[in-house]
């Protein structure tokens, strides 16, 4: 049976997608899963200086170590996320209704994936 995502799961998924899309990789990446989890717990994420301030703010806020300080985790999570300058171009009503076109549609050259 598929897992139904709650708000916490959706925020976590959004955080991971944004981090990987902006940074190109998990900022806590390590040789194995155990080391990655240790990095998440113990290390501070470091990002390149080429990021816009809004992107850095949303990334570092998503990655706050204390859950009550984490972006989108508090009582006003929805408002915090939907009003953040990083997301200013998103029509949240259309997104929630699954309407509209994505701002970027990747061009797929080949359906073959090599591992």
BELVEN-V265240 format. One record per pair of residues at least 24 apart in sequence whose ideal C-beta (glycine too) atoms are under 10 Angstrom apart, sorted by sequence separation. I is the first residue (numbers start at 0). GAP is how many residues later the second one is. If there is no record, write none. Layout:
I:GAP
I:GAP
//
This chain:
22:24
23:24
40:24
21:25
22:25
39:25
60:25
18:26
21:26
57:26
56:27
57:27
58:27
18:28
21:28
22:28
56:28
57:28
21:29
56:29
57:29
21:30
53:30
54:30
55:30
53:31
54:31
22:32
26:32
52:32
53:32
21:33
26:33
51:33
52:33
53:33
21:34
51:34
53:34
27:35
21:36
22:36
26:36
17:37
21:37
18:39
17:40
18:40
17:41
14:43
18:43
13:44
14:44
17:44
18:44
14:46
15:46
14:47
13:48
14:48
11:50
10:51
14:55
14:56
13:57
14:57
11:58
13:58
14:58
7:59
10:59
10:60
11:60
10:61
11:61
7:62
9:62
10:62
7:64
21:64
6:65
7:65
6:66
10:66
9:67
10:67
13:67
17:68
7:69
10:69
17:69
6:70
10:70
6:71
9:71
13:73
//
